[in-house]
Amino acid sequence: MSTKLFSEFNSVSSKQWKQKIQFDLKGADYNDTLVWKTNEDISVKPFYHSDDFNELPEISNTKATQWKICQSIFVADVEKSNLKAINAIERGAESIQFIIPTEDISIENLIKNIDLDKITLHLKLQFLSENFTKKLSVISAKAGIYTHLDIIENLTKTGNWFNSLKEDFQKFENITKITNSFTIDTSIYQNAGATMVQQLAYGLAHANEYLNILDEKSSKLNAIFKVSIGTNYFFEIAKLRALRKLWDTLASEYNINKNCQIIATPTKRNKTLYDYNTNMLRTTTECMSAILGGANTICNLPYDAIYHKDNKFGERIARNQLLILKHESYFNKVDNPSDGSYYIENLTNQLAEKALDLFKNIEANGGFLNQLKEGTIQRKIKESAAKEQQQFNDGEEVLLGTNIHPNTNDKMKNELEIYPFVKTNQKKTLIEPIIEKRLAENLEQKRLKNEN
């Protein structure tokens, strides 16, 4: 295209745009009318301009052309889980996440007939065992197998260590020397109602607790972040980009690998029991945010995951959503699709800056584990969750089919295969656990009670 065409038009500054908008508002206040504030205390403007930047943002190094479709499988039966993985691979899965509940599981039988040259495996361990990891290292050294173990995640979910703080960290350090990687699972913060700034800051502080004790501080040490993706489309894109910026900053201080892997899964917080097909729309946009934000691996959440046991139909639909995004919607054709968007770049910078300030505050007050012990982290998340819950109750936070335009003829009482609400289990814990809770739970419980 000829550049002569563009030379006929004068450039318009940000100031000129704002003046034009204020003129068109005919006396209405610009900030009150067009600027809105998020729960992250970020003011969102009606337009963004290159004038917002002292210098144009650098090109990111994300590889959105290489993201992988992942199928998550809980291993209750080795043979069945193996066959299920093979079937998922035949139907388009490029990566498998096995959730391993005990060290009695035979990894050799679990991965039988899986082509490890083509398929990446993620093994999430729900126990702490050096011996199991040593056995696994013999296999994983020859293939793309990642071991995921997060002792702090276990603490935040259960309120207890696997054994004790000292023993857990000692075993964790030894395991990390074997795997040369460590995992930071931040999903619980999002699913419990933390703001994006909190999610990022807590994830960074969570990671810093590990870096403080790891001896193996080399450029080969790999960090893997597990992240839950919410429904705020552009903000979630920016959240993942901000996570990479923050990790780059922290890793530089420790002189370790500044690149990190991100495994993304849609949140459970906004999923609903009633009008459950709407969950498919929610997970679709959440997966889109994950792709555009630069996630390496995406495990979709079946639309019926909150009330049905694992089933072929729900898992097939979840997998097909990703297949459509990848092969029919061309979400694998550009490495850095969100680069150059002044809006997303601005959000990225603001989220990163606010999260870094909160991270510094956490470190200045004793660190993440200390604030968990004192209950500060739990209190802050509950405050954010309560604010979001009130917005949902008031109809400001909309879940279509639930608090807006519900189908009163929708009946779910006989559809529940698993309990979809928070379970109370009174037991002694070292710290107060962080509790994941969906926004629609209270409303849904009332509707179930009133069903005929």
MIKOL-230703 format. One record per residue (C-alpha): residue number from 1; chain; x, y, z. Coordinates in pm, 1 decimal. Last residue first. Layout:
<atoms>
   pos   unit         xx         yy         zz
   NUM      A          X          Y          Z
...
</atoms>
This chain:
<atoms>
   pos   unit         xx         yy         zz
   452      A    -4058.4    -2931.6     4314.8
   451      A    -3740.7    -2721.8     4326.7
   450      A    -3727.8    -2472.8     4615.9
   449      A    -3422.0    -2623.0     4786.6
   448      A    -3238.0    -2641.9     4455.2
   447      A    -3310.0    -2274.1     4390.9
   446      A    -3181.7    -2172.1     4736.1
   445      A    -2863.6    -2376.4     4689.6
   444      A    -2813.0    -2217.7     4348.6
   443      A    -2827.3    -1863.9     4489.0
   442      A    -2573.4    -1947.0     4757.7
   441      A    -2336.6    -2117.3     4511.4
   440      A    -2345.3    -1866.5     4225.4
   439      A    -2012.5    -1693.8     4293.7
   438      A    -1817.1    -2020.6     4310.3
   437      A    -1600.9    -2091.7     4613.5
   436      A    -1239.9    -2196.5     4664.1
   435      A    -1134.5    -2187.4     5029.8
   434      A     -786.8    -2080.5     5139.0
   433      A     -701.6    -2294.6     5440.9
   432      A     -656.5    -2132.0     5783.9
   431      A     -312.5    -2231.5     5905.2
   430      A     -169.4    -2521.2     6103.3
   429      A     -490.3    -2721.7     6073.3
   428      A     -722.3    -2906.8     6311.9
   427      A    -1029.7    -3047.3     6146.2
   426      A    -1381.1    -2934.4     6057.6
   425      A    -1471.0    -3040.5     5707.2
   424      A    -1712.0    -2799.9     5539.5
   423      A    -1770.0    -2873.8     5172.8
   422      A    -1811.8    -2579.8     4936.6
   421      A    -2077.0    -2655.4     4676.3
   420      A    -2112.7    -2872.2     4366.3
   419      A    -2157.3    -3212.4     4536.1
   418      A    -2098.9    -3476.8     4269.6
   417      A    -2346.7    -3666.7     4052.9
   416      A    -2603.2    -3386.9     4065.4
   415      A    -2855.6    -3414.6     3781.5
   414      A    -3164.4    -3500.5     3989.8
   413      A    -3177.0    -3160.8     4164.6
   412      A    -3105.8    -2968.1     3844.1
   411      A    -3438.5    -2831.1     3719.9
   410      A    -3460.2    -2541.0     3471.6
   409      A    -3820.2    -2417.7     3449.3
   408      A    -3724.2    -2085.4     3609.5
   407      A    -3485.3    -2008.9     3324.8
   406      A    -3277.9    -1728.5     3472.0
   405      A    -3250.1    -1395.7     3286.8
   404      A    -2982.2    -1236.2     3508.8
   403      A    -2858.5    -1384.2     3838.4
   402      A    -2824.4    -1733.8     3692.3
   401      A    -2898.0    -1756.0     3321.8
   400      A    -2630.7    -1500.8     3238.4
   399      A    -2376.0    -1455.2     3514.2
   398      A    -2351.9    -1079.9     3560.3
   397      A    -2135.7     -892.8     3811.3
   396      A    -2334.6     -573.2     3872.8
   395      A    -2644.7     -777.9     3953.5
   394      A    -2649.2     -677.1     4320.9
   393      A    -2572.4    -1032.2     4437.7
   392      A    -2288.2    -1054.9     4185.3
   391      A    -2139.8     -723.7     4300.3
   390      A    -2178.0     -843.5     4659.1
   389      A    -1987.6    -1160.8     4572.6
   388      A    -1709.5     -954.5     4411.5
   387      A    -1670.8     -749.6     4730.8
   386      A    -1682.6    -1063.7     4946.5
   385      A    -1416.5    -1229.6     4730.9
   384      A    -1184.7     -929.6     4764.8
   383      A    -1225.9     -927.3     5143.9
   382      A    -1185.2    -1305.8     5159.8
   381      A     -863.3    -1280.0     4957.8
   380      A     -724.3    -1014.4     5193.4
   379      A     -813.8    -1219.6     5501.5
   378      A     -653.9    -1537.3     5364.9
   377      A     -332.7    -1352.4     5279.2
   376      A     -317.1    -1191.0     5624.3
   375      A     -384.1    -1512.9     5817.5
   374      A      -70.7    -1478.3     6033.5
   373      A       59.3    -1813.4     5906.2
   372      A      -20.1    -1716.6     5547.3
   371      A      159.8    -1386.3     5603.2
   370      A      465.4    -1572.6     5731.1
   369      A      456.9    -1809.3     5436.2
   368      A      441.9    -1518.8     5189.9
   367      A      724.8    -1309.5     5327.2
   366      A      801.1    -1136.2     5654.7
   365      A      632.9     -799.3     5620.1
   364      A      878.2     -641.5     5376.2
   363      A      834.4     -945.0     5149.5
   362      A      456.8     -900.7     5139.6
   361      A      492.6     -526.6     5072.8
   360      A      738.1     -593.1     4791.2
   359      A      488.1     -835.7     4636.0
   358      A      211.6     -575.2     4665.0
   357      A      426.2     -319.0     4480.7
   356      A      516.0     -577.3     4217.2
   355      A      148.0     -662.7     4168.3
   354      A       61.1     -295.8     4115.1
   353      A      340.1     -251.9     3860.4
   352      A      263.2     -574.7     3673.7
   351      A     -110.2     -503.4     3657.7
   350      A      -45.4     -149.1     3534.3
   349      A      207.7     -257.9     3271.9
   348      A      -12.2     -532.5     3134.1
   347      A     -318.1     -307.1     3127.3
   346      A     -127.4      -48.3     2922.6
   345      A        4.2     -311.1     2680.5
   344      A     -347.0     -451.7     2647.2
   343      A     -495.9     -111.0     2563.5
   342      A     -209.3       -1.3     2336.9
   341      A     -245.3     -322.1     2136.9
   340      A       95.4     -365.5     1977.7
   339      A      155.5     -720.1     2091.6
   338      A     -162.0     -921.6     2153.4
   337      A     -100.8    -1167.3     1868.8
   336      A      252.9    -1269.3     1974.3
   335      A      337.1    -1591.0     1790.1
   334      A       74.3    -1567.8     1516.9
   333      A      -92.2    -1861.5     1338.3
   332      A     -207.6    -2078.3     1627.3
   331      A     -546.8    -1923.2     1701.9
   330      A     -654.2    -1999.2     1348.1
   329      A    -1028.9    -2018.5     1421.1
   328      A    -1068.3    -2356.5     1252.0
   327      A     -757.5    -2546.8     1359.8
   326      A     -663.6    -2400.0     1696.0
   325      A     -986.6    -2252.9     1828.1
   324      A    -1186.2    -2545.0     1689.6
   323      A     -949.7    -2798.4     1846.7
   322      A     -969.9    -2611.6     2177.3
   321      A    -1350.2    -2628.6     2183.9
   320      A    -1324.7    -2990.2     2069.3
   319      A    -1133.5    -3083.8     2383.1
   318      A    -1401.9    -2939.6     2610.6
   317      A    -1679.0    -3104.7     2405.3
   316      A    -1498.4    -3439.2     2421.5
   315      A    -1446.2    -3408.8     2797.2
   314      A    -1814.5    -3338.0     2859.4
   313      A    -1921.7    -3627.2     2636.8
   312      A    -1674.0    -3883.4     2768.4
   311      A    -1754.1    -3835.1     3135.5
   310      A    -1572.4    -3727.2     3450.0
   309      A    -1829.1    -3704.4     3730.1
   308      A    -2095.4    -3442.0     3686.0
   307      A    -2180.1    -3135.0     3901.7
   306      A    -1891.5    -2885.5     3876.7
   305      A    -1733.2    -3038.4     3566.5
   304      A    -2044.6    -2997.0     3349.4
   303      A    -1900.8    -2750.1     3095.4
   302      A    -1574.2    -2944.0     3081.8
   301      A    -1270.9    -2732.8     3185.2
   300      A    -1002.7    -2683.2     2920.4
   299      A     -641.0    -2772.9     2983.8
   298      A     -425.5    -2519.7     2798.0
   297      A      -48.8    -2543.6     2755.5
   296      A      207.7    -2278.7     2666.8
   295      A       -1.7    -1978.6     2771.1
   294      A       80.8    -1660.7     2575.7
   293      A     -189.1    -1409.6     2667.3
   292      A     -359.5    -1462.5     2332.0
   291      A     -391.0    -1833.9     2404.7
   290      A     -507.1    -1789.6     2763.8
   289      A     -756.0    -1519.8     2666.5
   288      A     -900.2    -1750.8     2401.2
   287      A     -926.1    -2026.9     2660.9
   286      A    -1127.2    -1792.0     2881.8
   285      A    -1348.6    -1694.2     2587.3
   284      A    -1429.3    -2059.8     2519.9
   283      A    -1464.7    -2148.3     2889.7
   282      A    -1738.3    -1887.8     2933.0
   281      A    -1928.0    -1988.8     2621.6
   280      A    -1918.5    -2352.3     2729.0
   279      A    -2035.2    -2255.6     3078.4
   278      A    -2347.7    -2112.9     2917.3
   277      A    -2449.0    -2474.8     2861.6
   276      A    -2499.6    -2496.7     3238.6
   275      A    -2817.4    -2289.7     3241.8
   274      A    -2826.4    -2376.6     3612.8
   273      A    -2520.1    -2520.5     3784.0
   272      A    -2296.0    -2226.4     3710.1
   271      A    -1930.1    -2157.8     3645.0
   270      A    -1796.2    -1815.0     3746.1
   269      A    -1550.9    -1934.8     4013.5
   268      A    -1448.3    -2253.7     3835.3
   267      A    -1175.0    -2075.9     3641.8
   266      A    -1055.9    -2184.4     3299.0
   265      A     -721.5    -2369.8     3294.5
   264      A     -378.8    -2238.1     3196.6
   263      A      -34.2    -2399.7     3206.0
   262      A      236.9    -2135.3     3182.4
   261      A      602.1    -2219.1     3125.0
   260      A      869.9    -1978.3     3234.8
   259      A     1155.9    -1793.1     3070.1
   258      A     1392.1    -1596.0     3291.1
   257      A     1611.1    -1899.0     3362.4
   256      A     1808.8    -1825.2     3677.8
   255      A     2026.9    -1534.8     3793.6
   254      A     1841.4    -1497.9     4123.6
   253      A     1758.9    -1129.7     4073.7
   252      A     1692.8    -1191.1     3703.4
   251      A     1438.9    -1457.1     3798.5
   250      A     1234.9    -1199.0     3989.8
   249      A     1218.3     -944.9     3706.2
   248      A     1155.0    -1204.1     3433.9
   247      A      888.8    -1358.3     3656.6
   246      A      716.3    -1022.2     3680.6
   245      A      721.6     -965.9     3306.4
   244      A      593.8    -1319.2     3243.2
   243      A      311.0    -1272.4     3493.2
   242      A      221.8     -938.2     3333.2
   241      A      166.6    -1112.7     2998.9
   240      A      -54.7    -1367.2     3169.9
   239      A     -256.3    -1093.9     3340.4
   238      A     -280.1     -884.9     3021.8
   237      A     -470.2    -1161.4     2843.3
   236      A     -686.0    -1198.6     3154.4
   235      A     -755.0     -824.0     3152.3
   234      A     -864.0     -838.9     2788.9
   233      A    -1124.7    -1109.7     2846.9
   232      A    -1254.5    -1056.0     3200.2
   231      A    -1392.9    -1413.6     3225.6
   230      A    -1134.6    -1572.1     3450.0
   229      A     -828.1    -1784.4     3377.3
   228      A     -669.5    -2008.6     3641.7
   227      A     -291.9    -2032.0     3629.8
   226      A      -36.2    -2306.9     3674.5
   225      A      313.1    -2161.5     3662.7
   224      A      613.9    -2371.6     3567.9
   223      A      961.3    -2249.4     3660.3
   222      A     1267.1    -2408.3     3502.0
   221      A     1616.2    -2429.7     3653.9
   220      A     1862.9    -2445.2     3364.3
   219      A     2012.1    -2099.6     3420.5
   218      A     2130.8    -2224.7     3754.7
   217      A     2023.6    -2175.4     4113.4
   216      A     2037.2    -2533.0     4235.9
   215      A     2061.3    -2435.8     4600.2
   214      A     1688.4    -2373.3     4631.1
   213      A     1587.5    -2221.2     4963.6
   212      A     1499.1    -1859.2     4883.3
   211      A     1385.5    -1955.0     4533.9
   210      A     1104.7    -2162.9     4681.9
   209      A      964.8    -1882.5     4896.1
   208      A     1005.8    -1651.8     4594.7
   207      A      765.0    -1864.9     4391.8
   206      A      482.7    -1806.6     4642.9
   205      A      573.3    -1436.5     4652.9
   204      A      537.9    -1424.0     4273.5
   203      A      211.7    -1618.7     4276.6
   202      A       81.5    -1402.9     4560.8
   201      A      165.3    -1087.0     4366.4
   200      A        6.6    -1211.4     4043.6
   199      A     -309.7    -1344.5     4205.5
   198      A     -336.3    -1033.9     4424.7
   197      A     -317.8     -802.8     4125.0
   196      A     -573.1    -1020.0     3946.6
   195      A     -813.3     -990.0     4238.9
   194      A     -853.6    -1287.3     4471.6
   193      A    -1187.2    -1469.9     4470.2
   192      A    -1113.4    -1824.5     4590.3
   191      A    -1087.3    -1959.6     4236.3
   190      A     -829.6    -1693.1     4151.6
   189      A     -609.3    -1766.7     4453.4
   188      A     -648.4    -2143.8     4414.7
   187      A     -520.0    -2136.7     4058.7
   186      A     -175.5    -2002.6     4153.8
   185      A        7.4    -2335.6     4121.9
   184      A      380.9    -2269.2     4132.8
   183      A      574.0    -2563.6     3990.8
   182      A      944.0    -2645.0     4013.3
   181      A     1204.3    -2757.0     3764.9
   180      A     1544.2    -2928.6     3756.9
   179      A     1358.9    -3259.4     3807.7
   178      A     1621.3    -3428.2     4026.0
   177      A     1749.7    -3116.2     4201.1
   176      A     1386.4    -3010.0     4245.9
   175      A     1314.7    -3337.6     4424.4
   174      A     1593.4    -3272.3     4674.9
   173      A     1465.9    -2919.7     4743.4
   172      A     1108.4    -3043.6     4782.9
   171      A     1224.9    -3315.8     5022.0
   170      A     1399.5    -3059.1     5242.3
   169      A     1108.8    -2815.6     5209.4
   168      A      856.1    -3077.2     5316.2
   167      A     1072.2    -3198.7     5604.6
   166      A     1125.7    -2850.7     5749.7
   165      A      765.6    -2732.7     5708.1
   164      A      619.7    -3059.1     5836.6
   163      A      471.1    -3375.5     5688.0
   162      A      244.3    -3304.9     5387.2
   161      A      208.7    -2951.9     5523.3
   160      A     -125.8    -2844.1     5661.6
   159      A     -404.9    -2592.8     5592.9
   158      A     -546.2    -2820.3     5325.3
   157      A     -561.2    -2592.1     5022.7
   156      A     -297.8    -2332.6     5118.0
   155      A      -57.3    -2598.2     5248.6
   154      A      -95.9    -2819.3     4941.1
   153      A      -27.9    -2515.2     4721.9
   152      A      281.7    -2450.9     4932.9
   151      A      406.8    -2805.6     4871.6
   150      A      376.9    -2773.2     4494.6
   149      A      472.5    -3081.5     4294.1
   148      A      448.5    -3102.5     3917.9
   147      A      668.0    -3346.8     3726.2
   146      A      717.8    -3274.8     3357.3
   145      A      761.5    -3546.8     3094.6
   144      A      895.1    -3466.6     2749.4
   143      A     1107.1    -3777.6     2710.2
   142      A     1428.7    -3958.5     2788.6
   141      A     1508.4    -3795.9     3121.5
   140      A     1143.4    -3846.1     3214.4
   139      A     1180.2    -4223.2     3233.3
   138      A     1479.1    -4246.8     3466.7
   137      A     1351.6    -3937.7     3646.8
   136      A     1031.2    -4119.2     3741.5
   135      A     1215.3    -4367.4     3957.6
   134      A     1390.6    -4080.5     4133.5
   133      A     1059.4    -3894.7     4170.9
   132      A      897.5    -4197.4     4333.8
   131      A     1188.3    -4229.5     4575.2
   130      A     1174.3    -3859.0     4667.3
   129      A      809.4    -3881.1     4766.5
   128      A      560.1    -3607.0     4853.2
   127      A      197.5    -3673.0     4756.9
   126      A      -64.7    -3532.4     4521.6
   125      A      174.0    -3547.1     4225.7
   124      A       76.8    -3372.2     3902.2
   123      A      240.3    -3556.3     3612.7
   122      A      248.1    -3352.3     3292.1
   121      A      311.6    -3543.0     2970.7
   120      A      407.9    -3397.3     2634.1
   119      A      312.6    -3603.8     2329.3
   118      A      514.0    -3630.1     2007.7
   117      A      841.3    -3795.2     2109.1
   116      A      662.0    -3949.7     2406.5
   115      A      453.2    -4169.0     2178.5
   114      A      208.7    -4322.6     2425.6
   113      A      193.4    -4704.0     2398.1
   112      A      235.5    -4751.6     2777.2
   111      A      237.3    -4423.9     2969.9
   110      A       41.3    -4551.6     3271.5
   109      A      201.6    -4895.6     3262.6
   108      A      552.6    -4752.4     3301.2
   107      A      424.8    -4494.0     3549.9
   106      A      304.2    -4766.3     3783.9
   105      A       93.2    -4594.2     4051.4
   104      A      174.4    -4699.7     4407.3
   103      A      310.9    -4349.9     4471.6
   102      A      -40.1    -4222.9     4533.8
   101      A     -289.2    -3965.9     4392.7
   100      A     -131.6    -3904.3     4046.9
    99      A     -312.1    -3642.0     3836.5
    98      A     -208.4    -3718.3     3478.8
    97      A     -191.7    -3416.0     3250.2
    96      A     -180.1    -3516.3     2885.2
    95      A      -54.4    -3311.5     2589.8
    94      A     -134.1    -3291.7     2221.2
    93      A     -500.2    -3393.7     2251.3
    92      A     -665.7    -3433.6     1910.7
    91      A     -897.4    -3735.3     1911.5
    90      A     -624.0    -3998.6     1888.3
    89      A     -455.8    -3828.4     2183.2
    88      A     -777.0    -3845.6     2387.1
    87      A     -811.9    -4217.3     2307.7
    86      A     -452.3    -4282.7     2415.2
    85      A     -512.3    -4091.6     2739.0
    84      A     -831.8    -4285.6     2814.3
    83      A     -654.0    -4613.7     2747.9
    82      A     -379.7    -4519.5     2993.8
    81      A     -632.4    -4399.0     3251.4
    80      A     -824.2    -4727.2     3223.8
    79      A     -507.8    -4932.2     3275.0
    78      A     -382.5    -4721.0     3565.6
    77      A     -709.9    -4702.3     3759.5
    76      A     -778.3    -4398.7     3980.0
    75      A     -551.6    -4173.5     3774.8
    74      A     -722.3    -3834.7     3735.2
    73      A     -693.8    -3730.7     3371.2
    72      A     -643.3    -3378.5     3231.5
    71      A     -638.4    -3342.4     2852.7
    70      A     -410.3    -3073.4     2709.5
    69      A     -418.0    -2886.0     2380.2
    68      A      -74.1    -2736.5     2324.6
    67      A       39.0    -2382.4     2248.8
    66      A      307.7    -2354.4     1977.3
    65      A      181.2    -2077.6     1751.6
    64      A      128.0    -1861.6     2060.1
    63      A      505.0    -1846.8     2103.0
    62      A      573.9    -1567.2     2351.0
    61      A      892.5    -1360.4     2308.9
    60      A      730.5    -1018.8     2344.5
    59      A      813.3     -733.4     2108.5
    58      A      917.8     -429.7     2307.2
    57      A      665.9     -164.3     2401.2
    56      A      680.3      176.9     2227.0
    55      A      861.9      446.1     2420.6
    54      A      732.2      707.9     2662.0
    53      A      397.0      536.4     2629.6
    52      A       44.5      676.6     2668.5
    51      A      106.8      896.6     2361.4
    50      A       73.6      576.0     2158.0
    49      A     -299.0      600.2     2225.5
    48      A     -569.0      432.2     2428.9
    47      A     -944.0      493.0     2421.5
    46      A    -1246.2      489.9     2651.0
    45      A    -1027.6      475.2     2963.9
    44      A    -1016.1      195.7     3218.8
    43      A     -911.8      311.4     3565.5
    42      A     -733.6       29.2     3747.2
    41      A     -816.5      -20.7     4113.8
    40      A     -784.9     -400.8     4075.7
    39      A    -1159.8     -423.6     4141.8
    38      A    -1200.8     -223.5     3822.1
    37      A    -1267.3      147.8     3769.1
    36      A    -1466.8      300.5     3486.1
    35      A    -1393.6      602.4     3265.9
    34      A    -1659.0      709.6     3014.5
    33      A    -1929.0      907.8     3192.5
    32      A    -1782.2     1001.9     3529.4
    31      A    -1436.5     1069.8     3385.2
    30      A    -1556.6     1273.7     3085.3
    29      A    -1814.5     1476.9     3277.9
    28      A    -2120.1     1557.0     3067.2
    27      A    -2115.3     1903.4     2912.9
    26      A    -2201.4     1819.4     2554.5
    25      A    -2032.3     1476.5     2551.3
    24      A    -1934.0     1545.5     2188.5
    23      A    -1703.6     1830.1     2298.7
    22      A    -1543.2     1609.4     2563.0
    21      A    -1480.6     1342.7     2298.5
    20      A    -1316.5     1592.5     2063.7
    19      A    -1095.2     1724.8     2344.1
    18      A     -994.9     1370.1     2435.9
    17      A     -896.8     1289.6     2076.7
    16      A     -694.3     1611.6     2053.5
    15      A     -506.7     1529.7     2374.7
    14      A     -424.6     1179.9     2251.2
    13      A     -268.8     1330.8     1941.6
    12      A     -406.5     1308.1     1588.3
    11      A     -167.5     1251.4     1298.3
    10      A     -239.4     1454.9      986.3
     9      A     -384.0     1273.0      688.6
     8      A     -257.5     1315.8      330.6
     7      A       68.6     1140.1      422.6
     6      A     -131.8      822.4      474.5
     5      A     -219.5      784.6      106.5
     4      A      137.0      860.5        1.3
     3      A      252.6      557.1      197.9
     2      A      132.3      342.9      -90.8
     1      A        0.0        0.0        0.0
</atoms>
